[in-house]
Amino acid sequence: MKKIIVFSGAGISAESGLGTFRDKGGLWDQYDINEVATPEAWEKNPELVLDFYNQRREIAIKAEPNAAHKSLVDLEEHFDVHIVTQNIDDLHERAGSTQILHLHGEILKAECTVNKSEVVELSDPKMKMGDLSTGGHQLRPHVVWFGEAVPMMLEAERIVSEADIFVVVGTSLNVYPAANLLYACKKTCQKYIVDLNELSNVKYKNLKLYKGKATEQVPNLVKELIEKNE
Ligand code: NAD
């Protein structure tokens, strides 16, 4: 069975109502990244950081998977599919995809500030100061902040290096080291990009662009991949 790796970013969840990152009107137009998504922000004002992620979590819980998330599930009948996502929402899971690696963490989970490997599912979507791990230390959102290492990166590179087909959906490829995943593919790997815009930072051979909305272009691409494989 051929192996397909789908590398997704905020753009795949945009039509589910989750704000993207850098697009006009995106999240960082409304918030100063340094105040809410860095270790320094946590040191300076943890309540503000928790509040920011509590808001993101509330919106993520209400959102529903869209046609792009759902159509990727159809690939699983024909291919060995792995999703590597930069998204912290759980829309790939709720759509029904089965092999998902979250590079930047998961908003519905928390981690211990001291023992980072202690990760817990949140029972209350509103986190607050005083929420403690089993070891008695403050919990923080289970997300990778700017300036932090990306623990899942090596595993993601390993998976991508085995891909026969690599599909990029809805990421500006501006966040590193995640964007380096592009270069972990084999030379022979067929690559596809689905995005509203042409990504000027990508210099690729074997590349086909599906320009447009993820909810329209991902189902088109999925159909083509299945037909080609038959
Ligand atoms: P980004 O905002 O930098 O880029 C979004 C990309 O999606 C752009 O290239 C844009 O043209 C494209 N896009 C926007 N709407 C689209 C649509 N409807 N159809 C197709 N393409 C569309 O996002 P990124 O590259 O994922 O940035 C990475 C960071 O954003 C990650 O760290 C991630 O954790 C964080 N983030 C996650 C979420 C989420 O979990 N849903 C939301 C916002 C930000």
Boltz pocket constraint, residues with backbone or C-beta under 6 A from the ligand:
constraints:
  - pocket:
      binder: B
      contacts: [[A, 8], [A, 9], [A, 10], [A, 11], [A, 12], [A, 13], [A, 14], [A, 15], [A, 18], [A, 19], [A, 20], [A, 21], [A, 22], [A, 23], [A, 26], [A, 27], [A, 86], [A, 87], [A, 88], [A, 89], [A, 104], [A, 144], [A, 169], [A, 170], [A, 171], [A, 172], [A, 173], [A, 174], [A, 175], [A, 194], [A, 195], [A, 196], [A, 197], [A, 212], [A, 213], [A, 214], [A, 215]]
      max_distance: 6.0
